[in-house]
Amino acid sequence: MVTVIENEFFLSEILGRRVFVKKQQIGRLGDLAIIETGKLPEVTHVIVTRSLGYPSLTVPWDMVLLISNNEVVLGLDAAATTQYERAPQENLILLHDHILDKKILDMDDHEVEVVYDVKLAFQGGKLYAAEVDFSHYRALRRLGFRKLAKLLTNRNKEARVSWLYVQPLPEELGSFAGNIKLKVPKAGLSEIHPVDLADILEELEGGQRVALFNALDAEQASDTLEEVEPRVQRELIRAIEKERAALLINDMTPAQAADILAILPRDQASAILKLIDRDMSSKVEHIIDKHDEGILLYGSQDVIRLPSATPAEDVLDRYRELAKGKDVVMYVYVTNAEGALKGVVDIREMVAAEPGQTLGDIMTEHVIALPKDATLRDAAMLFERYNFRALPIVDENDHLLGAVSSRDVRSLRPRLS
């Protein structure tokens, strides 16, 4: 069984790491070979380069015992390495040799950028190529300018695209030929994630910050406001018109809105509450004043619910459509015809699913759920214990009523202890 120190890391960070057989170093990691058998390509071999003219080794992934940013350990005898002295098979793609520094073209053949790195993800004992990275941060790091990369770019503003949007690679892709092509137009990559916008806003001066924030559309501004630190939240809410603040607050969940309004002076918070939806305002006021409210107040009915017979592959193909407008998108809740909760599937489990598997085949049947009369305190304890990203809420007959996100509860945990 392979041991991976980090569940996610970058190709450039492990290339060149020492490779060991037991305590004996036999070479360095030169490349990773992948094969496109599913939604995400799976790493099938590690390529070990050796000094003194010895030929490289192509070792199957199942011979890897440990892989980290520091070393790779193989489960074979040093004397048996000769049987792996062979070139990778033609159907294998080498991430370093074939993918890095390739141009990325969108579906309209417009050049987007150059692949500077590949993000790897470990799941279920397998390693996958999860994303291609074309950020300047990664480019500078690969050139050895790590300090400069930190000064000139923000690590959290990395430009990446999931391999789910990468078209199948051409059969004749070689070291010096071929491009990476996407399934989306170039315009679709220009949208900056709210987390990245939050980082940008926090670095700007007050006037510039407000100007950039006012230039965002309502949905993007609302999502970004949730991500910035409280000091910046307070400054932005005070600087913009109360009507715009109310519009942004009204687009949040009650818990998110309460978290922001709670940091404002009471008179400013009250003025904004008068401008938002009456039902929303009532819930927000309850959350601000009482921290032991029922969990239904924090829950959302906007979750992904599907029957167990749904093919996992279909869910991935339609994921953007299914997740649109939902508040909880990291899990798919499996329900029967009566709406009873039968299982839950993490999005990462769907990515790793085998062809032909349904949600019923891969779902977790013993679901940790909150009863409808649970309190915010109960939810905080479960999140602390299990480290889930969301928890479903059910009634006495296990009917799915909705779910609550850990993000909505996290900021109030200190007050609940």
C-alpha positions as CSV (number, residue, x, y, z in Angstrom):
1,M,0.0,0.0,0.0
2,V,1.5,3.3,-1.1
3,T,1.9,6.0,1.5
4,V,1.6,9.6,0.3
5,I,2.6,12.4,2.8
6,E,0.4,15.0,1.1
7,N,-2.9,14.4,-0.7
8,E,-2.1,17.1,-3.2
9,F,1.2,18.3,-4.5
10,F,2.9,19.6,-7.7
11,L,5.0,17.7,-10.3
12,S,7.8,20.2,-10.1
13,E,8.1,19.7,-6.4
14,I,8.8,16.0,-6.6
15,L,10.9,15.7,-9.8
16,G,14.5,15.1,-8.9
17,R,13.7,13.7,-5.5
18,R,15.9,10.8,-4.4
19,V,14.6,7.3,-5.1
20,F,15.4,4.5,-2.6
21,V,15.1,0.8,-2.4
22,K,15.0,0.2,1.3
23,K,17.9,2.4,2.6
24,Q,19.8,2.4,-0.7
25,Q,19.5,5.3,-3.1
26,I,19.2,4.0,-6.7
27,G,18.5,7.3,-8.6
28,R,16.2,10.2,-8.8
29,L,12.6,10.7,-9.9
30,G,12.8,11.8,-13.6
31,D,9.2,11.6,-14.6
32,L,5.7,10.2,-14.0
33,A,3.9,8.2,-16.7
34,I,0.1,8.5,-17.0
35,I,-2.5,6.8,-19.1
36,E,-5.9,8.3,-19.9
37,T,-8.4,5.6,-18.8
38,G,-11.0,7.8,-17.0
39,K,-12.0,11.4,-16.3
40,L,-8.6,12.0,-14.7
41,P,-5.4,10.4,-16.0
42,E,-3.9,7.9,-13.6
43,V,-0.2,7.6,-12.8
44,T,0.9,4.1,-13.8
45,H,4.7,4.3,-13.7
46,V,7.5,6.2,-12.1
47,I,10.6,6.9,-14.2
48,V,13.9,6.7,-12.3
49,T,17.0,8.3,-13.8
50,R,20.4,6.9,-12.8
51,S,23.9,8.2,-13.0
52,L,27.1,6.8,-14.4
53,G,25.4,5.8,-17.6
54,Y,23.0,3.3,-16.2
55,P,19.7,3.2,-18.1
56,S,16.6,4.7,-16.6
57,L,14.0,2.5,-14.8
58,T,10.3,2.3,-15.6
59,V,8.7,1.0,-12.4
60,P,5.0,0.3,-12.1
61,W,3.1,2.5,-9.6
62,D,2.1,-0.5,-7.5
63,M,5.8,-1.0,-6.6
64,V,5.8,2.5,-4.9
65,L,5.8,2.3,-1.1
66,L,6.1,6.0,-0.3
67,I,6.1,9.2,-2.3
68,S,6.7,12.7,-0.8
69,N,8.3,16.0,-1.7
70,N,11.5,14.6,-0.2
71,E,11.9,11.1,-1.4
72,V,10.4,8.1,-3.2
73,V,10.7,4.6,-1.8
74,L,10.2,1.5,-4.0
75,G,9.2,-1.9,-2.8
76,L,11.7,-4.0,-4.7
77,D,15.2,-5.4,-4.2
78,A,18.2,-3.5,-5.6
79,A,19.3,-6.6,-7.4
80,A,15.9,-6.8,-9.2
81,T,16.1,-3.4,-10.8
82,T,17.5,-4.7,-14.1
83,Q,14.1,-6.1,-15.1
84,Y,12.7,-2.5,-15.1
85,E,15.5,-1.2,-17.4
86,R,13.1,-0.4,-20.3
87,A,11.6,2.6,-22.0
88,P,8.0,3.5,-21.2
89,Q,5.3,1.9,-23.4
90,E,4.1,4.0,-26.3
91,N,0.6,4.4,-24.9
92,L,2.0,6.1,-21.8
93,I,2.3,9.9,-21.5
94,L,5.2,11.4,-19.6
95,L,4.1,14.4,-17.5
96,H,7.5,16.1,-17.6
97,D,8.6,15.2,-21.1
98,H,5.3,15.4,-22.9
99,I,3.1,17.9,-20.9
100,L,5.3,20.6,-19.3
101,D,5.9,23.7,-21.4
102,K,3.3,22.7,-23.9
103,K,0.9,25.4,-25.2
104,I,-2.7,25.3,-23.9
105,L,-5.3,25.9,-26.6
106,D,-8.9,26.5,-25.9
107,M,-11.7,24.8,-27.9
108,D,-11.5,27.6,-30.5
109,D,-7.8,27.1,-30.9
110,H,-7.0,30.4,-29.2
111,E,-3.7,30.2,-27.2
112,V,-4.4,30.5,-23.5
113,E,-0.9,30.0,-21.9
114,V,1.9,27.4,-21.4
115,V,1.7,24.5,-18.9
116,Y,4.2,25.3,-16.2
117,D,3.2,22.6,-13.8
118,V,0.8,19.8,-13.1
119,K,-1.1,19.4,-9.8
120,L,-1.3,15.8,-8.6
121,A,-4.0,14.3,-6.3
122,F,-3.9,11.1,-4.3
123,Q,-7.1,9.2,-3.8
124,G,-7.9,5.6,-3.0
125,G,-4.3,4.4,-3.3
126,K,-3.9,5.9,-6.8
127,L,-2.2,9.1,-8.0
128,Y,-4.0,11.3,-10.6
129,A,-3.0,14.3,-12.7
130,A,-5.7,16.6,-11.4
131,E,-5.0,20.0,-12.9
132,V,-2.7,21.8,-15.4
133,D,-1.1,25.0,-14.0
134,F,-0.2,28.0,-16.1
135,S,0.5,30.5,-13.4
136,H,3.5,32.8,-13.3
137,Y,4.1,31.7,-9.8
138,R,4.8,28.2,-10.9
139,A,6.9,29.4,-13.9
140,L,9.2,31.4,-11.6
141,R,9.5,28.5,-9.1
142,R,10.6,26.2,-11.9
143,L,13.3,28.7,-12.9
144,G,14.6,28.6,-9.4
145,F,13.3,32.1,-8.4
146,R,11.3,31.0,-5.4
147,K,11.8,34.3,-3.4
148,L,11.0,36.4,-6.4
149,A,7.9,34.3,-7.0
150,K,6.7,35.1,-3.5
151,L,7.4,38.8,-4.0
152,L,5.9,39.2,-7.4
153,T,3.0,36.8,-7.4
154,N,0.5,35.4,-4.9
155,R,0.6,31.6,-4.5
156,N,-3.2,31.6,-4.0
157,K,-3.7,33.3,-7.3
158,E,-2.4,30.4,-9.3
159,A,-4.1,29.9,-12.7
160,R,-5.1,26.3,-13.1
161,V,-7.7,24.3,-15.0
162,S,-9.0,20.9,-14.0
163,W,-7.9,18.0,-16.2
164,L,-11.7,17.3,-16.6
165,Y,-11.6,20.2,-19.1
166,V,-8.6,18.8,-21.0
167,Q,-9.5,17.1,-24.2
168,P,-8.0,13.6,-24.8
169,L,-4.3,14.0,-25.8
170,P,-3.3,13.3,-29.4
171,E,-1.8,9.8,-29.9
172,E,1.4,11.2,-31.4
173,L,2.1,13.6,-28.6
174,G,5.9,13.8,-28.2
175,S,8.5,15.7,-26.4
176,F,8.6,18.5,-28.9
177,A,5.3,18.3,-30.7
178,G,1.6,18.7,-29.9
179,N,-0.4,21.0,-27.7
180,I,-2.8,20.7,-24.8
181,K,-6.4,21.5,-25.8
182,L,-9.3,22.4,-23.6
183,K,-13.0,21.7,-23.8
184,V,-13.9,25.3,-22.9
185,P,-13.5,28.7,-24.7
186,K,-10.7,31.1,-23.6
187,A,-13.3,33.5,-22.1
188,G,-14.3,30.9,-19.6
189,L,-10.9,30.9,-18.0
190,S,-10.9,34.7,-17.4
191,E,-13.2,34.5,-14.4
192,I,-11.2,35.0,-11.2
193,H,-12.2,32.8,-8.2
194,P,-13.6,34.7,-5.2
195,V,-10.8,33.4,-3.0
196,D,-8.3,34.9,-5.4
197,L,-10.2,38.2,-5.6
198,A,-10.2,38.3,-1.8
199,D,-6.4,38.0,-1.8
200,I,-6.1,40.9,-4.3
201,L,-8.5,43.1,-2.3
202,E,-6.6,42.5,1.0
203,E,-3.4,43.7,-0.7
204,L,-4.7,46.9,-2.1
205,E,-4.9,50.3,-0.5
206,G,-8.3,51.5,0.7
207,G,-9.4,53.6,-2.3
208,Q,-8.2,51.0,-4.8
209,R,-9.8,48.2,-2.9
210,V,-13.2,49.9,-2.9
211,A,-12.9,50.8,-6.6
212,L,-12.2,47.2,-7.6
213,F,-14.9,45.9,-5.3
214,N,-17.5,48.3,-6.8
215,A,-16.5,47.1,-10.3
216,L,-17.6,43.5,-9.5
217,D,-21.0,42.2,-10.4
218,A,-23.4,41.5,-7.5
219,E,-22.9,37.7,-7.4
220,Q,-19.1,37.9,-7.7
221,A,-19.0,40.7,-5.1
222,S,-21.1,38.7,-2.7
223,D,-19.0,35.6,-3.0
224,T,-15.8,37.6,-2.6
225,L,-17.1,39.5,0.5
226,E,-17.5,36.2,2.2
227,E,-13.8,35.3,1.7
228,V,-12.0,38.5,2.8
229,E,-10.9,39.0,6.3
230,P,-13.2,40.7,8.8
231,R,-11.2,44.0,8.8
232,V,-11.7,44.3,5.0
233,Q,-15.3,43.2,5.2
234,R,-16.0,46.0,7.7
235,E,-14.2,48.6,5.5
236,L,-16.0,47.5,2.3
237,I,-19.5,47.5,3.9
238,R,-18.9,50.9,5.4
239,A,-17.6,52.3,2.1
240,I,-20.4,51.1,-0.3
241,E,-24.0,52.3,-0.4
242,K,-26.3,50.6,2.1
243,E,-28.6,49.5,-0.8
244,R,-25.7,47.7,-2.5
245,A,-24.6,46.2,0.8
246,A,-28.1,44.9,1.3
247,L,-28.1,43.4,-2.2
248,L,-24.9,41.5,-1.5
249,I,-26.0,40.4,2.0
250,N,-29.3,39.2,0.6
251,D,-27.5,36.8,-1.7
252,M,-25.7,35.0,1.1
253,T,-26.9,32.3,3.5
254,P,-28.2,33.6,6.8
255,A,-25.1,32.4,8.6
256,Q,-22.8,34.1,6.2
257,A,-24.8,37.3,6.4
258,A,-24.8,37.2,10.2
259,D,-21.1,36.7,10.3
260,I,-20.5,39.8,8.3
261,L,-23.1,42.0,10.0
262,A,-22.0,41.0,13.5
263,I,-18.7,42.9,13.0
264,L,-20.5,46.2,12.2
265,P,-21.8,48.7,14.7
266,R,-25.3,47.9,15.7
267,D,-26.9,50.9,14.0
268,Q,-25.2,50.2,10.7
269,A,-26.2,46.5,10.8
270,S,-29.8,47.5,11.6
271,A,-29.9,49.9,8.7
272,I,-28.8,47.2,6.3
273,L,-31.2,44.6,7.8
274,K,-34.1,46.9,7.1
275,L,-33.3,46.8,3.4
276,I,-33.0,43.0,3.0
277,D,-35.7,40.4,2.6
278,R,-37.9,40.2,5.7
279,D,-37.6,36.5,6.2
280,M,-33.8,36.7,5.7
281,S,-33.5,39.6,8.1
282,S,-35.4,37.7,10.8
283,K,-33.1,34.7,10.5
284,V,-30.0,36.8,10.5
285,E,-31.0,38.7,13.6
286,H,-31.7,35.4,15.4
287,I,-28.3,34.1,14.5
288,I,-26.6,37.3,15.6
289,D,-28.4,37.4,19.0
290,K,-28.5,33.7,19.8
291,H,-25.7,31.2,19.1
292,D,-27.7,28.1,20.1
293,E,-30.4,28.2,17.4
294,G,-31.7,25.2,15.6
295,I,-29.6,23.9,12.8
296,L,-32.4,24.3,10.2
297,L,-31.8,28.0,10.5
298,Y,-28.3,27.5,9.0
299,G,-29.2,24.8,6.5
300,S,-29.9,25.1,2.9
301,Q,-32.2,23.1,0.7
302,D,-30.1,23.9,-2.3
303,V,-28.1,20.6,-2.5
304,I,-27.5,18.0,-5.2
305,R,-29.9,15.1,-4.8
306,L,-29.9,12.1,-7.1
307,P,-31.1,8.5,-7.2
308,S,-28.7,5.6,-6.6
309,A,-29.0,4.3,-10.2
310,T,-27.4,7.5,-11.6
311,P,-24.1,6.7,-13.4
312,A,-21.2,8.4,-11.7
313,E,-19.8,9.3,-15.1
314,D,-23.0,11.2,-16.0
315,V,-22.8,13.2,-12.8
316,L,-19.3,14.4,-13.7
317,D,-20.3,15.2,-17.2
318,R,-23.3,17.3,-15.9
319,Y,-21.6,18.5,-12.7
320,R,-21.4,22.2,-13.6
321,E,-25.1,22.1,-14.5
322,L,-26.1,20.2,-11.3
323,A,-24.0,22.5,-9.1
324,K,-25.3,25.7,-10.5
325,G,-27.2,27.7,-7.8
326,K,-26.5,25.1,-5.1
327,D,-25.1,26.1,-1.7
328,V,-23.5,22.7,-1.0
329,V,-21.7,21.3,-4.0
330,M,-18.9,19.1,-2.6
331,Y,-21.2,16.2,-1.9
332,V,-24.0,14.4,-3.9
333,Y,-26.7,13.1,-1.6
334,V,-28.3,9.9,-2.8
335,T,-32.1,9.7,-2.1
336,N,-34.9,7.3,-2.9
337,A,-38.2,8.1,-4.5
338,E,-39.6,9.2,-1.2
339,G,-36.7,11.6,-0.6
340,A,-35.1,9.5,2.2
341,L,-31.3,9.8,2.4
342,K,-29.6,6.5,1.5
343,G,-26.0,7.6,1.0
344,V,-23.5,10.3,0.2
345,V,-20.8,10.5,-2.5
346,D,-17.9,12.9,-2.3
347,I,-17.0,14.6,-5.6
348,R,-13.5,13.1,-5.4
349,E,-15.0,9.6,-5.2
350,M,-16.9,10.2,-8.4
351,V,-13.7,11.2,-10.1
352,A,-12.1,8.0,-9.0
353,A,-15.1,5.8,-10.0
354,E,-14.7,3.0,-12.5
355,P,-16.5,3.2,-15.8
356,G,-20.1,1.9,-15.4
357,Q,-20.3,2.4,-11.6
358,T,-23.4,4.1,-10.3
359,L,-23.8,6.4,-7.3
360,G,-25.2,3.4,-5.4
361,D,-22.0,1.4,-6.1
362,I,-19.7,4.1,-4.6
363,M,-21.8,5.9,-2.0
364,T,-21.2,5.8,1.7
365,E,-24.3,4.2,3.2
366,H,-23.6,5.0,6.9
367,V,-24.1,8.7,6.7
368,I,-23.4,11.0,9.6
369,A,-26.4,13.4,9.6
370,L,-27.9,16.0,11.8
371,P,-31.5,15.5,13.1
372,K,-33.8,18.5,12.3
373,D,-33.9,19.5,16.0
374,A,-30.1,19.6,16.3
375,T,-28.5,22.9,17.3
376,L,-25.7,24.9,15.9
377,R,-23.6,23.7,18.8
378,D,-24.3,20.0,17.9
379,A,-23.2,20.7,14.3
380,A,-20.0,22.4,15.4
381,M,-19.1,19.3,17.5
382,L,-19.7,17.0,14.6
383,F,-17.6,19.1,12.2
384,E,-14.8,19.2,14.8
385,R,-15.0,15.4,15.2
386,Y,-15.3,14.3,11.6
387,N,-13.8,17.2,9.6
388,F,-16.6,17.0,7.0
389,R,-17.2,19.9,4.6
390,A,-20.9,19.7,5.0
391,L,-23.5,17.7,7.0
392,P,-27.0,16.7,5.8
393,I,-30.1,17.4,7.9
394,V,-32.8,14.8,8.1
395,D,-36.2,14.4,9.8
396,E,-37.3,11.4,12.0
397,N,-37.9,9.4,8.8
398,D,-34.5,10.2,7.3
399,H,-36.0,12.5,4.7
400,L,-33.3,14.8,3.5
401,L,-34.3,18.4,4.5
402,G,-31.1,20.1,3.4
403,A,-27.5,20.4,4.5
404,V,-25.2,22.8,6.4
405,S,-21.7,23.8,5.3
406,S,-18.8,23.7,7.7
407,R,-17.9,27.2,6.5
408,D,-21.2,28.5,7.9
409,V,-20.5,27.1,11.3
410,R,-16.7,27.5,11.5
411,S,-16.6,31.3,12.3
412,L,-19.0,30.8,15.2
413,R,-17.1,27.9,16.9
414,P,-15.1,30.1,19.3
415,R,-18.3,31.6,20.6
416,L,-19.8,28.1,21.1
417,S,-17.0,26.6,23.1
